[in-house]
Amino acid sequence: MGWGENMKAASAAALVWIVMTTPAQAQDDAARGVISALTEATIAVDYTARVAKLPKLEGEAFKTGETLIAFDCRKYAAEVSAAKAQARARELVMANNRRLLAKGAIGGNEVRVSEAEYEQARADVQALQARTGSCEFKAPFDGRLVERIVQEHESPAPNQPLIRIVDMTRLEVETIIPSKWLSRVRPGDAFSFTVDETGETLAAEVVRMGATVDPVSQTIKAYGVLRAPGLSVLPGMSGTATFRLAGS
């Protein structure tokens, strides 16, 4: 075989090698992932009151500061008024006892007792005011109502779950990558995530790695945050994460 024929054969072999290995390289930097919310909360209260208002339906969005659930707290408001009156009466007794002590009409022990009773009455007022202050639960973040566990006009028991909410501004992608990528995937690295349900490709960033490697599958979890998820992306959606590995 001549020199020219040898070169043609070598070129053909190289072309075959490229065709066979390029698809494998394209698959090596992709991993499946699932979207989850960093913050999800179940709301409950430690007292019994009738639900007066539950303005959001399941799936509806809300903004920080919006009222998500309101209770009929007229009973507790009346108790606050009564406690304030009691505290005022205790204060008058204390003041009178101090005047009597100054004149030597009573002993110091009686004054100390009236002072303690006044402090207790003030504490009762503060406790009741704290309860009435929670008669409206306002959204702590921008999010969506996941579930209404109670309905308007119901009187749930203390500490019974009422609603579940999820923060839609901080979504996380959990992926499982080969452990051999550990030298090439690190916190701070950018990657893209294509959502199966919508077809969107979103920018993301690795924020932390899993604590252990699965010895059987030789994989490890990698976590990333979506930079601008948008309203169409929901927790529970899945997709493909594409990493820019060195040498791929």
C-alpha positions in Angstrom: 0.0 0.0 0.0 1.4 3.4 -1.0 1.9 6.5 1.2 -1.3 8.1 -0.2 -3.4 5.0 0.4 -2.0 4.9 4.0 -3.1 8.5 4.7 -6.6 7.8 3.3 -7.0 4.8 5.5 -5.8 6.7 8.6 -8.2 9.6 7.8 -11.1 7.2 7.4 -10.2 5.5 10.8 -10.1 8.9 12.5 -13.5 9.9 11.0 -15.0 6.7 12.3 -13.5 7.3 15.8 -15.0 10.9 15.8 -18.4 9.7 14.8 -18.5 7.0 17.4 -17.2 9.0 20.3 -19.0 12.4 19.8 -22.5 11.2 20.8 -21.0 9.6 24.0 -19.3 12.9 24.9 -22.6 14.8 24.3 -24.4 12.5 26.8 -21.6 12.6 29.4 -22.4 16.2 30.5 -26.2 15.7 31.0 -28.0 14.6 34.1 -31.6 14.3 35.1 -33.0 16.6 37.8 -36.1 17.6 39.7 -37.2 21.1 40.8 -38.2 21.6 44.4 -38.9 24.7 46.5 -36.4 25.7 49.2 -39.2 26.9 51.4 -42.5 25.3 52.0 -44.6 25.9 55.2 -47.6 24.4 56.9 -49.5 27.1 58.9 -51.2 26.4 62.2 -52.1 28.4 65.3 -52.2 27.5 69.0 -55.7 28.7 69.8 -59.3 28.0 68.6 -61.1 30.6 66.5 -63.5 30.6 63.6 -61.9 31.1 60.2 -63.4 34.4 58.9 -61.5 34.7 55.7 -59.5 32.4 53.4 -59.1 34.5 50.3 -56.8 32.4 48.2 -57.7 29.2 46.4 -55.4 26.3 45.8 -52.8 27.1 43.2 -53.3 30.9 43.4 -50.3 33.1 43.7 -49.8 35.7 46.5 -47.4 38.5 47.3 -45.5 39.2 50.5 -47.7 40.8 53.1 -51.1 39.6 51.7 -53.5 38.1 54.1 -53.8 34.4 53.6 -56.0 33.5 56.5 -58.0 35.6 59.0 -59.8 34.6 62.2 -62.8 35.9 64.0 -61.0 37.1 67.2 -63.8 39.2 68.8 -63.8 36.9 71.8 -60.1 37.4 72.3 -60.4 41.2 71.8 -62.9 41.3 74.6 -60.6 39.3 76.8 -57.8 41.9 76.1 -60.1 44.7 77.2 -61.0 42.8 80.4 -57.4 42.1 81.1 -56.5 45.8 80.6 -59.2 46.8 83.1 -57.8 44.3 85.6 -54.3 45.6 85.2 -55.5 49.1 85.7 -57.2 48.1 89.0 -54.1 46.3 90.2 -52.1 49.5 89.3 -54.4 51.6 91.5 -54.1 49.2 94.4 -50.3 49.3 94.1 -50.1 53.1 93.9 -52.4 53.3 97.0 -50.3 50.8 98.9 -47.2 52.8 98.2 -48.8 56.0 99.6 -49.9 54.0 102.7 -46.4 52.6 103.1 -45.0 56.2 103.0 -47.3 57.1 105.9 -46.4 54.0 107.8 -50.0 52.6 107.6 -49.0 49.3 106.0 -46.0 47.0 105.8 -43.6 46.7 102.9 -44.7 43.1 102.3 -48.2 44.2 101.3 -46.7 46.7 98.8 -44.5 44.0 97.3 -47.6 41.7 96.9 -49.6 44.4 95.1 -46.6 45.1 92.8 -46.4 41.4 91.9 -50.1 41.3 91.2 -49.9 44.3 89.0 -46.9 42.8 87.0 -48.9 39.5 86.6 -51.9 41.5 85.2 -49.7 43.3 82.7 -48.2 40.0 81.6 -51.8 38.6 81.0 -52.5 41.6 78.8 -49.4 41.1 76.8 -50.2 37.4 76.3 -53.7 38.1 75.1 -52.5 40.9 72.8 -50.0 38.5 71.2 -52.8 36.1 70.5 -55.0 38.8 68.9 -52.0 39.9 66.9 -51.9 36.6 65.1 -55.6 36.7 64.1 -54.4 37.5 60.5 -51.7 35.5 59.0 -49.8 37.4 56.3 -47.7 35.9 53.5 -44.0 35.9 54.5 -42.9 35.6 50.9 -44.1 35.6 47.3 -45.5 32.2 46.6 -48.6 30.0 45.9 -51.2 28.3 48.1 -50.5 24.5 47.8 -53.4 23.2 49.9 -56.4 24.5 51.9 -56.8 22.1 54.8 -59.6 24.1 56.4 -62.4 26.2 54.9 -64.1 29.4 55.9 -66.5 29.3 58.9 -64.7 26.3 60.3 -63.2 26.4 63.8 -60.1 24.2 63.7 -58.5 22.7 66.8 -55.4 24.3 68.2 -52.2 23.4 66.3 -54.2 21.8 63.5 -52.7 22.4 60.0 -54.7 25.1 58.2 -52.9 25.8 54.9 -49.7 24.9 53.0 -47.8 27.5 51.1 -44.7 27.4 49.0 -42.1 30.0 48.1 -41.9 30.4 44.3 -39.0 32.8 44.3 -36.4 30.3 45.5 -36.5 27.1 43.4 -33.8 24.5 43.6 -32.7 21.8 41.1 -31.6 18.4 42.5 -29.6 16.3 40.1 -27.7 13.0 40.4 -24.3 13.1 38.6 -21.5 10.6 38.2 -19.0 10.9 41.1 -16.2 11.1 38.6 -17.5 14.6 37.8 -16.5 15.9 41.2 -13.3 17.3 40.0 -15.1 19.3 37.3 -18.4 20.3 38.9 -18.1 22.7 41.8 -20.3 25.3 43.6 -20.5 28.4 41.6 -20.4 26.6 38.2 -23.2 27.6 35.7 -25.4 25.0 34.0 -28.6 24.9 32.0 -31.8 23.1 32.9 -34.4 22.1 30.3 -37.8 21.5 31.8 -39.7 18.5 30.4 -43.1 20.0 31.0 -42.6 23.4 29.4 -39.6 22.9 27.1 -37.9 25.9 28.6 -34.2 26.0 29.1 -33.3 28.0 32.2 -30.0 29.3 33.6 -28.9 27.8 36.9 -25.9 27.7 39.2 -24.5 24.9 41.4 -24.8 25.9 45.1 -23.7 22.8 46.9 -22.8 19.1 46.5 -24.1 16.1 48.3 -22.4 14.8 51.4 -21.8 11.2 50.3 -21.2 9.2 47.1 -23.5 6.2 46.5 -21.0 3.3 46.4 -23.2 1.2 44.2 -24.1 3.6 41.4 -21.0 5.8 41.9 -23.2 8.9 41.8 -23.6 12.0 44.0 -26.2 14.7 44.3 -25.6 18.2 43.0 -27.9 21.1 43.9 -28.4 24.3 42.0 -30.7 27.3 42.0 -32.6 28.6 39.1 -31.7 32.3 38.4 -35.0 33.4 36.8 -37.5 30.5 37.0 -40.6 32.5 35.9 -44.2 31.8 36.8 -44.5 28.7 34.6 -41.9 26.7 36.5 -43.4 24.7 39.4 -41.9 22.5 42.1 -42.1 18.8 41.1 -41.2 19.4 37.5 -38.4 17.4 36.1 -35.8 17.9 33.3 -32.3 17.6 32.1 -29.3 19.5 33.5 -26.5 20.2 31.1 -23.1 21.0 32.7 -20.1 22.5 30.9 -17.5 20.0 31.9 -13.9 20.7 31.2 -12.8 18.8 28.1 -16.3 17.9 26.9 
